[in-house]
Amino acid sequence: MTEQDLDKQIKTGSLLPVYFLYGDEPFLVDRAARRIMEQAIDPAMKDFNLNVYYGAECKGTEILDTAQTLPMFSDRRLVVVRQTDKLPVATQEGLLPYLANPCPETCLLFLAAKPDLRRKFFAELKKQQGTLEFKKLYDNKLVPFISAEAQTQGKKIDGAGAEMLAFLVGNNLQELVSQIEKAALYVGTRPVIGVEDVKAIVSQSKEYSAFELARFMGEKNLPKALATLQSMLQNGEEAIMILGALASHFRRIWRIRELLDQKITPVDISKQLKIHQFFLNEQISQARKYPVTELEVLFERLYQGDVGIKTGASSATVLQGVVYDSCKGSA
C-alpha cells in the first residue's frame, strides 16, 4: 500500500480490517494512525468502540476477544495495538489465525517502530493490504515535505524559505510541521511564505544560531564564529547538536568543492545539489575557501570532538578548538 492509497481510503471511509504501520519515522507513523482513528469511529462513540493496547503489557487473548466483539451503536470497532514489536512471541503466534480471517466490523491497527520482519507474525502481517512503512526522510526529501505541509496550511513556501527551514530544523518532522504552522500564522493573509518569514520565526531558535555559526565558519570569520559559539554555549545549547549542524553544513560545502574542482559551473552545481539561488553564491564562496585537504581535517576534528564530548571532555574546549582550527587555514 502507498500513502496515496491510504489517503484515498481515509477520504472515502473505505477502511481495511487490518492495518500495519511501521518504520523509523515515528511522526509519520503516528500521524497516519491518527487519521485512521479519526475516520474509523465517531468521536462520540470512542468510549464504546475504541480499545488501545500496548505490546509489552497485553495478552493476545485480549486483542482477539476485543477484535471479535461487535461494535456498539456504530458500524465499526477500532482496536489499536501500539508497540507491536514488543508483543511476546506466543502472543504474536496466537494472532496469526485472525490475520487470515479478520472481523469485517473491526479495524485492527498495528503500530511498530522496528519489527523483526523475519518472524512469522510480522511476515504474515506485512502481506496484509494495509501495510505501510514510513522511513526516515533523507535530506533531499525535506524540501518537498515542507512544500506539501505548507499547502496543508493553505500556503505556498518559496524555494529559499523551504531550503533554509530544512537546514535549520533537519529531519525532525514534528518540529518542521510546528515551524510551518508558525510561519503560516506569521504571514497572515499573504499566500507565500518567504525566506525572510522563515528567518523571522526561527531567528531566536537554537537552530538559527547553529546556522549562523556554520556560516561564519564557512567564511573563516573567526571572531564572529567564536562569539556566536560562546552565545550558544551560554544559552545552554547542546554540544552534540552543534556538531551535527556543522557536519551537515560542511558535507554540502565539501560536495560543492569537489564539483568546483571538476570545473562544474555554478548553474550545474545548483541543479545537481538542488541548491536554491538564494544560497548558491554564498556557499560556493565558502567552498572556495576550503580545499578538500582542509575539509578532511575538519571532519576528523568533528569526529574527534564527538567522541571527546561523549567521553567527558569539556564541550566548550572541544568546540572552540573545532572553530579555531576550521578558521585558521588560508582563506
N, C-alpha and C positions, 0 to 999 in steps of 0.2 A: 504494500500500500504506500502511496505517496502522500505528501502533505496536502496536495490538491484534492486527492480522493477523500481525505479526512474532512477538508473544508466543505466539500460537496455533501457528504453525509450529514455533517452538522447543520448545514444550511437547510437541507431538505428534511431533516429529522429522521432519516432512514438509517438509524444506528445499527451496528452489528451486535450480535450477542456476546462476543468476546473481543477485547482489545488488549494488546500487549505493547506498551510504550516504554522504551528503554533507551539508554545511552548516557554518554558522559557530559551532556549539556542539560543539567537539571532544570534550568529556567524554561527551556523549550518543552521538556517532558511535562513539567507541572502546568505550563500554560495550556498545552493540548489537553491535559487531563481535566483542567477546569472547564474548558469549552465543552468537552463531552458531558461533564457533570451538569453543566447549566442546561444543556439540551435534553439530557436523559430524563429528568424528572422536574415536575413543577416545584418551585421553592416551598410552596405551602404544604407539600406532601413529603418533604425531606424526613420528617420525624418518623414517618411510616415506611418509607421506601428507600432510604439511604443507609447503607452499612459500610463502615470503613474498618479494615483490619490491617495489622502490621505483621510482616512476615515472621519476625522472631518471637512474636507474642501470641500467635493464634494457632489453632488446630485446623487441619484440613476439613474435619467434620463440620466445624463452624461455617467455613466458607461454603461447603457443599450444601448444608441444610438451608442456609440463607439464600443461596443462588437458586435453589429449587422451590423456594416459597413464593407463592403468587403475590403480586403487588396488591396493596390496599388502596382503593379509591383512585387508581391510576392504571395506565396501560403498561407501565414498566417499573421494574425494580432495578436499582443501581447498587452494585457491590464493588467496592474499591479495595484492592489489596496492594498496599504500599510496601516498599522494601521486599518485593517478591524474591529477590536474590538471596534473602535471608531465611526463606522458608526451609524447614528441615527436609531432608531428602525423602523421608517417609511421607511427609505431608505432600510434597510435590508428586510423588507416585500415586497418592490417593486421589489427586485431582485429575489424573490422566483420562479416566473414563468420561468425566464431564466434558472435557475438551472435544471428545468425539461426538457428543450429543448434548450440546448446551441448551438450556431452557430459553425458548424464544421470547418469553416475557421478562427476561433478565438481561441487563447489560453488565457483564463482569469485566472489570477493568484492572489489569495487572500493570504495576509500575515498578521499574527496577533501574538501578544505575549500572551495575557491572554483572549481569547474569552470566553464569557459566553455560554458554550455548552448547557445550559438549554433553551436558546432562540430558537425559531423555526428555524430561519435562520441558525444558526450555527449547529443545529441538522441535518438540511437537507444538509448543506454544508459538514458536516462530513461524510455523506453517499456517497459522491462523490468518485469515484475510485481513484482520485488523491489527497486524503487526507493523510497527513503525519505529525506526531507530533515529535518534537525534544525536548527531555528532557535534563535537566542538567546532565552532566556525573558525576556519583559517582566516588570517589577516585579509586575504583578498576577497573574502565573502562579507566583510563587515560593512563596507560602504553600501552594497545592495541591501543588506539587512536594515541599515539606518534609513535608507531611502524608503523602503517599504513601511517601516514603522512611522515615519513622518506622514506617509499617506493615510495611515490609520487615524492620525490626528487631524486629518483634513488639510495637511500642509505639504509643500514640496521643500526639499533642502538642497541647496546648490552643492556642486561637487566639492568645492573647497571646504565648505562647512561640514559635509559628511566626512571628508578625509581627516579634518582636524579632530572631529569628535572621535573617530576611530582610533587615531593616535593617542589622544588624551585618555580615553577610557579603556581601550583594548577590547578583549573579547569577554568582558564581564557584561553579559547581555542584560541582566537586570538593571545595572547602573546605566547602560546605554539607553534603555527604554525610559528610565527615570529622567535622564538629561533631555531626551527628545520631548517628553511631556512638558518639562520646564521651558524648553525653547518655544514650543507651540504656544504656551501661555504668554511668554515674553513678547512674541511678535504680534500678539493680539489679532487684529483683522488682516494683517499683511499675509499674503498667501505663501511667501517663500521665506524659509529660514536661511540666513546667510552666514558667512564665516564670522562676521562681526557680532552677530547674535550669539553664536556658539562661544566666542571669546567672552562675551558679557556674562553668560550664565555660568561659565566654569572658571572665570578669572581668579576666583578666590579658592579654587579647589586644589587639592594635593596634585592632581593630575596635571593641572596647568603649570604648577611650579616645576614639575619634572620636565614638562615640555620646554620651559624657559631654560632650565639647566642644560638640557641636551643641546639647545640652540646655541647657547653661549660657549659650550664646549666645542661644538662643531665649528664655531667661528674662531676658536682658540683665544677667546677673550677671558683670560684667567681671572682678573679682578671681579668681573660680573659673575662668572661661574662660581667662584668661591663665596661671593656674597649671597648668591641665590641658594647655594648648598647650606650655608650657615643658617639662613632664614628657615629652610625646610627642616633642618635638624632641631632648631629651636621650637618649631611648631609640632614636634613630635612625630614627624613623618618617618615611616619605616624604611630602614636602610635597604632591605631586600626589594621593596617596591621601587626605590630609586634606581638600584642596579638593573632591575628588569626593564625599566623605562629607557635607561641608557643603552642597554643591549638592543632593544627593539629599534631605537633610532639609528644606532651605528651599524646595524645589519643592513639597513637601507643605504646608508652612506657608503658602505663597502661595496654593495652591488652597483651603485652609481659609479663609483671609482673604477670598478672593473670594466664597465661599459665605456667610460671615458677613455680608458687605456686601449680599448679596442677601436677607438675612433668612431664610436656611435654618436650620432648627432643628438643634441638635446631634445629635439622633437621626437626622435625614435626612442630615446630613453623614457620620455614621458609616456609613450604608447606602451612600451614593454613592461614598465613597472607600474603603470596606471597612476602616475603622479599628476595631480591637478596642477595646472599652470600657475596657480597662486603660490605654490610651494616650490616649483621646479628650479627657478634661478637660485633661490637661497640654498637649496640642498645640493645643487651642482657646485655652487661656490664652496660649500663646506667640504664636499668630496675632493675638490681640487687641493684643499689644504692637507689632506690625509693620504699619503701614499699607502699602498697595500701593506708595506712593512710596518708602518705605524699602527695601522688597524689591527694587524696580527698581535702586536704588543699590547694594544688597548684591550683586546678581547681576552688575552691571557691575564691582564690585570683585573678585568671584570670577574673572570673565573676565580682567580685567587682571592679577590675581595669577597665573593660569595662564600667561599669555603671559610675564609677567616672570620667573617661575621657569624656564621653558623657554629663556629667552634670557640666563640667567646672573645674575639678581638674587638677593639674599640671601633664602633661604627663610624665615628667622626674621623678617626685617624685613617681608616681604610678608605673612606670616600674622598677625603681631602687628598690622599695620595693618588687616587684614580684621576681626580680632576686635574691635579698639578701635572701629572705625567702626560695626560692627554693634551694639555695646552702648551707644554714647554717645547714641543717639536717645532721645526721650522714651518712657518706658515706659507 
